[in-house]
């Protein structure tokens, strides 16, 4: 039976590696964005799209899952991607649009597979661009210590609650064992 399960394990690992080495799906580039569309971009809608308060039309994940911008959000954004607070000072508007549209030489190798099936509309791209441009000059936020502190406080509270709930669980067992041991002593 061990030999048989070893084969199963080998086949499972091989299948996992095979799926993991598959090519990235062909991306559907987003709609091209005109200068007029960018000029009509809405900063507040861009903030809502970034934070996930408004959903992308294609159903893609919000930017805040991986990125952070300024002081947005109680605990800030994700830490997996770079902080985008001053991205408009480091990259041109064309480069930001290339990344958002999954088209052009400035492709993001991480965002490409995530948004391959969820292209952003021209209006969504324009709203995000004007939001990112409006964030220029804001202080970058690092809330990792706050998240760590909240996590530790939650852990301590959970341990305290479990200790309180189960505080008398073993007393009756110990008492019975101690009484039995005392009776057996000479």
trRosetta pair geometry for C-beta under 8 A, 3 or more apart (Angstrom, degrees):
i j d omega theta_ij theta_ji phi_ij phi_ji
1 4 5.6 -54 -151 36 36 113
1 5 6.4 31 155 -15 68 106
2 5 6.0 -58 -147 40 31 106
2 6 6.3 39 151 -26 64 105
3 6 5.6 -53 -153 30 30 117
3 7 7.0 33 150 -19 62 100
4 7 5.9 -50 -157 30 34 111
4 8 6.7 34 147 -17 64 104
5 8 5.3 -49 -149 36 40 116
5 9 6.2 45 150 -22 68 102
6 9 5.6 -51 -147 35 32 113
6 10 6.4 34 152 -19 64 104
7 10 5.6 -54 -149 36 32 112
7 11 6.3 31 154 -17 66 105
8 11 5.8 -55 -147 38 30 110
8 12 6.2 33 152 -21 64 108
9 12 5.6 -54 -147 36 30 114
9 13 6.4 29 154 -17 64 105
10 13 5.9 -55 -148 37 30 109
10 14 6.2 30 153 -19 64 108
11 14 5.6 -54 -145 38 31 113
11 15 6.3 32 155 -20 65 106
12 15 5.8 -53 -147 36 28 110
12 16 6.4 31 153 -20 62 106
13 16 5.6 -54 -149 35 31 114
13 17 6.4 28 154 -15 65 106
14 17 5.9 -57 -148 39 30 108
14 18 6.2 33 153 -23 65 108
15 18 5.5 -53 -144 36 31 114
15 19 6.3 27 158 -15 65 105
16 19 6.1 -57 -148 39 28 106
16 20 6.1 26 154 -17 63 113
17 20 5.5 -58 -142 42 30 113
17 21 6.1 20 161 -14 66 112
18 21 6.2 -64 -146 40 25 103
18 22 7.4 50 149 -50 58 86
19 22 5.8 -26 -163 -15 39 116
24 27 7.7 -8 137 -42 109 91
24 112 6.3 30 173 119 150 114
24 113 4.8 -110 -142 -84 107 101
24 116 6.8 -180 165 -68 95 151
25 113 6.9 104 31 -134 83 77
25 116 4.9 135 81 131 100 152
25 117 6.8 11 97 -48 146 97
26 116 7.1 138 99 -168 26 119
27 102 4.5 -119 163 149 150 138
27 103 7.9 -155 106 -66 125 70
27 112 5.8 -92 -60 -166 141 83
27 115 7.3 39 -139 100 117 72
27 116 4.0 -106 -102 -129 76 78
27 119 7.6 114 175 -76 89 100
28 102 7.8 63 72 79 39 136
28 116 6.9 99 12 175 69 56
28 117 7.0 67 14 -115 111 34
28 119 5.1 -98 96 -32 94 129
29 101 5.7 34 -170 157 84 94
29 102 5.7 -150 -114 85 60 86
29 103 3.9 48 -133 -63 125 123
29 119 6.6 79 143 -120 19 138
30 100 6.9 -53 36 127 154 76
30 101 3.9 -121 48 -137 106 75
30 102 6.4 107 -9 30 91 89
30 103 7.0 -134 36 -5 70 113
30 119 3.9 176 -85 -178 74 105
30 120 4.8 -6 -118 58 150 66
30 121 7.0 -147 -164 -88 108 12
30 122 7.3 158 151 -67 102 55
30 125 6.3 136 128 -51 148 133
31 101 7.6 -115 59 -128 35 113
31 119 7.4 122 -10 141 65 125
31 121 6.0 13 24 -156 126 50
31 122 4.2 -72 96 -46 120 95
31 125 7.8 -154 68 7 82 132
32 101 7.4 43 -100 -135 43 157
32 122 6.9 9 89 -100 33 115
33 37 5.1 -123 -163 79 77 133
33 38 6.0 82 154 -53 115 93
33 97 5.5 -127 42 -142 130 129
33 101 7.2 -142 -11 -64 104 130
33 122 4.7 160 -99 -148 73 87
33 125 4.9 -117 -68 95 141 132
33 126 5.7 170 -153 -62 126 88
33 129 7.7 139 145 -11 163 146
34 37 4.7 102 55 2 76 100
34 38 7.2 -142 97 -1 44 85
34 122 7.3 24 11 -170 73 136
35 38 5.7 -54 -150 38 36 111
35 39 6.2 39 150 -22 67 105
36 39 5.6 -53 -147 36 32 113
36 40 6.4 21 155 -11 65 108
37 40 5.9 -63 -150 43 30 104
37 41 7.1 61 144 -56 61 83
37 122 5.0 -49 -170 152 162 111
37 123 6.6 -115 -166 -87 109 53
37 125 7.9 41 128 75 127 96
37 126 4.6 -132 140 -66 87 146
38 41 5.4 -18 -161 -22 41 119
38 93 7.2 58 -149 -178 156 135
38 126 4.6 -148 -98 -132 45 97
38 129 5.8 -43 -134 82 102 142
38 130 6.8 152 -172 -52 71 98
40 126 6.7 22 72 148 72 151
41 45 7.9 -139 -178 63 65 109
41 46 6.5 37 171 -50 107 124
41 123 7.7 162 -108 -161 68 56
41 126 3.6 -147 -83 149 104 89
41 127 4.9 -176 -159 -82 90 38
41 128 8.0 -94 -156 31 131 36
41 129 6.1 -101 -109 64 170 91
41 130 3.6 162 106 -8 129 132
41 131 7.8 -116 155 -20 120 71
42 45 3.9 55 90 18 118 111
42 46 6.4 176 91 -15 59 83
42 127 5.2 -14 55 -117 72 100
42 130 7.0 133 53 71 13 139
43 46 5.5 -56 -150 36 31 115
43 47 6.4 33 152 -21 65 103
43 127 7.5 -178 -85 -160 15 70
43 130 5.2 -102 -78 124 70 104
43 131 5.2 133 -149 -90 60 64
43 134 4.8 46 -131 -18 127 160
44 47 5.6 -48 -148 33 34 113
44 48 6.4 34 151 -17 64 104
45 48 5.5 -52 -146 39 36 113
45 49 6.3 38 152 -20 66 103
45 54 6.5 -19 -157 24 73 161
45 127 4.5 -72 97 -143 100 141
46 49 5.7 -53 -145 37 30 110
46 50 6.2 32 154 -20 64 107
46 127 3.7 -171 -70 155 79 76
46 128 4.8 165 -143 -85 99 30
46 129 7.4 -113 -119 39 142 38
46 130 5.7 -169 -28 68 154 80
46 131 2.8 -157 120 -33 129 123
46 132 7.4 -111 166 -15 137 65
46 134 7.8 134 74 25 139 123
47 50 5.7 -54 -145 37 29 113
47 51 6.1 17 160 -9 65 113
47 53 7.9 10 118 31 73 125
47 72 6.8 -157 -155 -119 99 137
47 131 5.2 177 -54 -133 61 128
48 51 6.1 -60 -138 45 26 103
48 53 4.1 -84 -153 72 80 110
48 54 4.1 58 132 -1 112 106
49 52 7.8 39 180 -68 26 25
49 53 7.8 -69 -47 53 22 73
49 54 5.2 -43 -75 72 61 104
49 56 6.5 78 -151 -74 103 76
49 62 7.0 -179 164 -131 48 88
49 63 7.3 56 126 1 78 109
49 124 5.9 156 -136 -150 159 91
49 127 5.9 99 9 106 140 128
49 128 6.0 -87 89 -72 133 91
49 131 7.7 -163 51 -7 100 158
50 62 6.6 87 166 -176 23 96
50 63 4.5 -44 -143 51 67 124
50 64 5.8 94 150 -45 69 92
50 67 7.7 -75 -164 82 100 115
50 69 6.4 -15 164 16 150 139
50 72 7.2 16 108 138 123 166
50 128 6.4 130 -65 -123 95 88
50 131 6.0 -155 -24 126 133 154
51 62 6.4 -32 114 -179 18 142
51 63 8.0 -22 -43 57 25 88
51 64 5.1 45 -125 -34 38 147
51 72 6.1 -125 -83 167 111 124
51 73 6.3 175 -130 -66 105 100
52 55 7.5 25 -161 -89 59 60
52 61 7.9 -27 -101 179 111 59
52 62 3.2 -90 -75 -37 88 163
52 63 8.0 -153 -49 35 79 56
52 64 5.6 -98 -14 40 103 119
52 65 7.3 88 -61 -42 132 88
55 59 6.9 3 169 -111 116 44
55 62 7.9 -89 -116 -65 53 94
56 59 6.4 -93 82 3 90 10
56 60 4.4 -14 63 44 152 89
56 62 7.6 177 -20 -85 101 57
56 118 6.5 79 105 171 139 110
56 120 6.2 -80 -147 -110 125 77
56 121 7.9 171 -166 5 83 88
56 124 5.9 61 -130 -136 87 157
57 121 5.4 39 27 -25 136 123
57 124 6.9 -137 5 -42 98 135
58 117 7.6 176 166 130 121 57
58 118 4.2 151 118 -156 120 65
58 119 5.8 131 -54 54 164 48
58 120 7.0 -112 15 -84 125 34
58 121 7.6 167 -25 -35 99 81
59 118 5.8 -111 73 -121 68 115
60 114 7.3 88 -154 142 104 87
60 115 5.4 23 -128 -115 141 84
60 118 3.2 141 -72 142 96 139
60 119 8.0 165 -43 14 135 8
60 120 7.0 -65 27 -70 148 78
61 65 5.1 -35 157 12 120 153
61 114 6.7 -63 31 177 116 118
61 118 7.7 99 4 90 60 166
62 65 5.6 124 74 -20 74 95
63 66 6.9 -82 -176 49 48 84
63 67 5.1 -34 162 44 89 120
63 77 7.5 -24 119 -150 76 144
63 84 7.6 -39 164 18 129 154
63 128 7.2 128 -39 -134 148 124
64 67 6.5 -83 -107 67 29 70
64 68 7.4 66 -140 -95 69 45
64 69 8.0 -84 -97 14 83 94
64 72 7.3 -111 -107 115 122 121
64 73 6.4 135 -156 -55 136 146
64 77 4.2 -122 -153 -125 73 104
64 78 6.3 131 156 -7 46 88
65 77 7.6 -30 11 -171 12 91
65 78 5.0 25 142 -38 31 141
65 80 7.8 -17 131 34 70 124
66 77 7.4 -1 81 154 26 109
66 78 4.2 -62 -115 83 13 144
66 80 4.4 -69 -141 68 84 105
66 81 3.7 65 143 -6 103 114
66 110 7.9 171 -171 134 160 132
67 77 5.2 -11 103 131 43 147
67 78 6.0 22 5 56 23 94
67 81 4.4 -45 -72 82 77 122
67 82 6.8 1 -121 73 93 48
67 83 7.0 135 -165 -119 76 28
67 84 4.9 21 -180 -8 131 116
68 72 7.5 175 -165 57 64 94
68 73 7.8 -106 -133 42 82 129
68 76 4.9 2 -129 176 124 100
68 77 3.5 -174 -91 47 60 104
68 78 6.7 -152 -48 53 80 43
68 79 7.2 16 -27 -83 122 54
68 83 4.8 -33 69 -119 99 79
68 84 7.0 164 74 24 42 74
68 85 7.1 -18 113 -44 80 93
68 140 7.7 85 109 -162 116 81
68 141 6.2 -125 164 65 128 96
69 72 5.3 22 76 17 84 129
69 77 6.6 52 8 -13 63 141
69 83 7.3 147 -85 -172 39 70
69 84 5.0 -37 -83 76 92 91
69 85 5.2 148 -148 -86 54 59
69 131 7.6 44 153 144 169 101
69 132 7.1 -111 -120 -110 139 67
69 135 4.9 -60 -177 -135 112 162
69 138 7.6 66 165 69 73 141
70 85 5.0 126 -53 -122 61 103
70 135 5.1 -136 -28 -151 120 105
70 138 3.7 -9 -109 124 115 149
70 139 7.0 90 -137 64 71 49
70 140 7.3 -89 -96 -109 37 34
70 141 6.1 59 159 -15 26 112
71 76 7.9 -74 -145 -94 35 79
71 138 6.8 -125 -2 177 85 126
71 139 7.4 43 -46 67 98 87
71 141 5.2 131 -91 -65 52 139
72 76 7.4 86 76 -132 60 46
72 77 6.8 27 84 -43 102 101
72 141 8.0 -165 30 20 55 148
73 76 5.4 137 83 -102 114 8
73 77 5.9 126 25 -59 151 61
75 143 5.4 178 -171 126 52 143
75 146 6.4 -159 -131 104 77 118
75 147 5.5 85 -164 -80 118 97
75 150 7.7 -74 -106 18 124 153
76 141 5.1 -164 -104 112 119 122
76 142 7.6 18 -84 -137 167 13
76 143 3.9 173 -8 26 127 128
76 147 7.9 -85 41 -42 107 118
78 81 6.3 57 94 24 111 87
79 144 6.5 60 -85 -85 148 110
81 84 7.7 5 122 -38 112 102
81 110 7.1 -175 -99 98 99 148
82 87 7.7 116 108 -88 117 111
83 140 5.2 62 149 -147 153 117
83 141 7.8 174 -138 48 129 62
84 87 4.3 -25 -157 -24 73 130
84 132 6.0 -64 155 -127 114 108
84 135 7.2 61 118 86 80 151
85 135 5.4 -125 -154 149 52 116
85 136 7.7 126 149 -101 62 33
85 138 5.4 -117 -165 75 109 98
85 139 7.6 -44 -179 118 156 21
85 140 4.7 -160 25 -96 154 75
85 141 7.5 141 -71 6 138 76
86 89 4.7 -29 172 29 95 117
86 90 6.5 88 119 -16 84 100
86 135 7.3 -127 -72 116 40 89
86 136 5.4 81 -130 -129 66 65
86 137 7.2 111 -103 -32 99 30
86 138 7.7 -161 -62 49 80 68
86 140 7.2 -70 -5 -63 102 102
87 90 5.7 -67 -150 44 41 105
87 91 5.7 -16 169 27 80 109
87 96 6.7 110 131 -98 116 116
87 132 5.5 -44 62 -174 112 122
87 135 7.9 33 25 78 84 118
88 91 6.9 -67 -116 63 27 73
88 93 7.3 24 -139 -78 94 70
88 96 6.9 -15 -97 -50 72 149
88 132 5.3 142 -45 130 107 91
88 133 4.4 118 -105 -103 167 59
88 135 7.4 131 7 60 115 81
88 136 4.9 -81 63 -62 112 120
89 136 5.4 126 -38 -138 101 116
91 95 4.2 -115 -177 85 106 130
91 96 5.4 128 110 -53 123 83
91 99 8.0 8 162 -7 161 133
91 106 7.6 114 -153 -159 127 151
92 95 4.8 99 54 5 77 100
92 96 7.2 -141 96 -3 43 85
93 96 5.7 -53 -149 36 34 111
93 97 6.3 34 152 -18 66 107
93 129 6.2 63 -149 -164 91 127
93 133 7.5 3 -96 -73 100 123
94 97 5.7 -56 -148 39 30 111
94 98 6.4 36 151 -24 64 103
94 104 7.8 -160 161 -164 87 165
95 98 5.5 -49 -148 31 34 114
95 99 6.6 32 154 -16 64 102
95 106 4.5 141 -150 -84 80 173
96 99 5.9 -55 -154 36 33 110
96 100 6.3 27 151 -15 66 110
96 129 5.7 128 112 -116 131 91
96 132 6.4 -171 -152 81 150 154
97 100 5.6 -56 -140 42 33 109
97 101 5.8 17 163 -8 69 115
97 104 7.9 64 100 8 78 152
97 125 6.1 70 -131 173 80 126
97 129 6.5 0 -71 -82 84 134
98 101 6.2 -65 -137 47 23 99
98 103 6.1 -111 -145 82 66 56
98 104 3.3 -83 -134 66 116 137
98 105 6.8 -22 -174 51 155 51
98 106 4.0 95 92 55 135 104
98 107 6.9 -93 149 -63 98 49
99 102 7.7 24 -177 -69 28 41
99 106 5.5 -64 -53 123 82 103
99 107 7.0 142 -109 -132 57 26
99 108 5.1 57 -145 -25 98 108
99 111 6.6 66 -178 59 87 152
100 120 5.7 -52 167 44 94 146
100 125 4.7 134 126 -128 139 97
100 128 6.1 158 -118 82 144 140
100 129 7.2 -97 -10 -59 159 91
101 104 7.2 66 73 3 110 107
101 119 7.2 30 -152 -155 58 100
101 120 6.8 -101 -94 54 53 99
101 125 6.3 14 -64 -104 88 148
102 107 6.4 48 -151 -128 53 97
102 111 7.1 -140 -86 118 91 98
102 112 5.6 122 -135 -120 105 68
102 115 5.7 -161 -51 96 130 111
102 116 6.8 161 -155 -95 162 52
102 119 6.7 -106 30 -110 123 88
103 107 7.6 57 -59 -82 3 96
104 107 6.8 165 75 -50 60 75
107 111 7.9 -151 -180 67 68 95
107 112 5.6 36 177 -72 112 121
108 111 3.8 45 83 25 125 107
108 112 6.1 -175 81 -30 62 79
109 112 6.0 -37 -140 14 27 121
110 113 7.7 -70 -175 34 29 91
110 114 7.0 14 146 -8 64 119
111 114 5.4 -69 -150 45 43 112
111 115 5.5 2 168 10 83 115
112 115 7.0 -77 -137 51 16 84
112 116 6.1 44 161 -64 60 94
113 116 5.5 -22 -139 -16 32 122
114 118 7.5 -49 140 43 63 119
115 118 5.0 -92 -142 71 59 87
115 119 6.5 95 163 -91 96 40
115 120 7.1 -21 -163 -26 133 88
120 124 4.3 -126 -173 90 99 125
120 125 5.0 123 115 -57 125 85
120 128 7.4 -34 -171 2 157 140
121 124 4.6 97 53 6 78 102
121 125 7.0 -143 93 -4 42 86
122 125 5.8 -55 -149 37 31 112
122 126 6.3 32 153 -20 65 107
123 126 5.6 -54 -146 37 32 111
123 127 6.3 33 155 -19 65 105
124 127 5.8 -53 -146 37 30 111
124 128 6.3 28 156 -16 64 108
125 128 5.8 -58 -147 39 29 109
125 129 6.2 31 155 -22 65 107
126 129 5.7 -53 -145 34 30 112
126 130 6.5 21 160 -11 65 105
127 130 6.3 -59 -147 40 28 102
127 131 6.2 30 153 -20 63 110
128 131 5.5 -55 -146 38 31 114
128 132 6.2 30 157 -17 66 106
129 132 5.9 -56 -148 38 29 108
129 133 6.3 27 154 -17 64 107
130 133 5.5 -51 -143 39 35 113
130 134 6.2 38 154 -22 65 105
131 134 5.7 -56 -148 36 29 111
131 135 6.6 30 152 -24 63 105
132 135 5.7 -52 -150 29 34 114
132 136 7.7 58 149 -42 57 83
133 136 6.0 -26 -170 -10 42 114
135 138 5.2 -61 -171 16 68 126
142 145 7.4 52 129 5 91 92
143 146 4.5 -42 -171 38 82 122
143 147 6.0 87 129 -24 85 94
144 147 5.6 -53 -148 38 35 111
144 148 6.2 37 152 -20 66 106
145 148 5.4 -51 -144 38 34 114
145 149 6.2 37 154 -21 66 105
146 149 5.7 -53 -147 36 29 112
146 150 6.4 28 155 -16 64 105
147 150 5.9 -54 -146 38 30 109
147 151 6.2 32 153 -21 64 108
148 151 5.6 -56 -148 36 29 113
148 152 6.3 27 156 -16 65 106
149 152 5.9 -54 -145 38 30 108
149 153 6.2 29 156 -17 65 107
150 153 5.7 -55 -145 39 30 111
150 154 6.3 33 154 -20 64 107
151 154 5.8 -56 -150 37 29 112
151 155 6.4 31 152 -21 64 105
152 155 5.5 -52 -148 35 33 114
152 156 6.4 32 155 -16 66 104
153 156 5.8 -53 -146 38 31 109
153 157 6.2 32 153 -19 64 108
154 157 5.6 -54 -144 38 31 112
154 158 6.2 32 156 -21 65 105
155 158 5.8 -54 -148 35 29 110
155 159 6.4 27 154 -16 64 106
156 159 5.8 -54 -147 38 31 110
156 160 6.2 32 153 -19 65 108
157 160 5.6 -55 -146 39 30 112
157 161 6.2 31 155 -20 65 106
158 161 5.7 -53 -145 36 30 111
158 162 6.3 28 156 -15 64 106
159 162 5.9 -56 -147 40 30 109
159 163 6.2 32 153 -20 64 108
160 163 5.6 -55 -146 37 30 113
160 164 6.3 30 155 -19 65 106
161 164 5.7 -54 -148 36 31 110
161 165 6.2 28 155 -18 66 108
162 165 5.7 -54 -141 38 32 110
162 166 6.0 -4 169 12 67 112
163 166 6.7 -73 -135 55 22 85
163 167 6.2 56 158 -75 61 84
164 167 5.8 -17 -149 -33 27 117
166 169 4.4 -19 -169 -18 82 131
168 171 5.0 -50 -158 16 67 125
168 172 7.5 55 161 -20 87 90
170 173 5.1 -59 -158 44 61 114
170 174 5.7 61 144 -24 85 103
171 174 5.8 -56 -144 40 30 109
171 175 6.0 33 157 -23 66 108
172 175 5.7 -50 -142 35 30 114
172 176 6.5 31 157 -18 62 105
173 176 6.0 -56 -152 36 29 109
173 177 6.5 25 153 -15 64 109
174 177 5.7 -60 -148 40 32 109
174 178 6.0 30 156 -19 69 107
175 178 5.9 -54 -143 38 28 109
175 179 6.3 28 157 -17 64 107
176 179 5.9 -54 -145 38 29 110
176 180 6.3 29 156 -18 63 108
177 180 5.8 -55 -146 37 30 111
177 181 6.3 30 155 -18 64 108
178 181 5.7 -56 -147 39 30 111
178 182 6.3 31 154 -21 65 106
179 182 5.8 -53 -145 34 31 110
179 183 6.5 30 156 -19 64 105
180 183 5.9 -56 -151 34 31 111
180 184 6.6 24 154 -16 64 109
181 184 5.9 -61 -148 38 32 108
181 185 6.8 43 152 -33 65 99
182 185 5.8 -44 -153 17 36 116
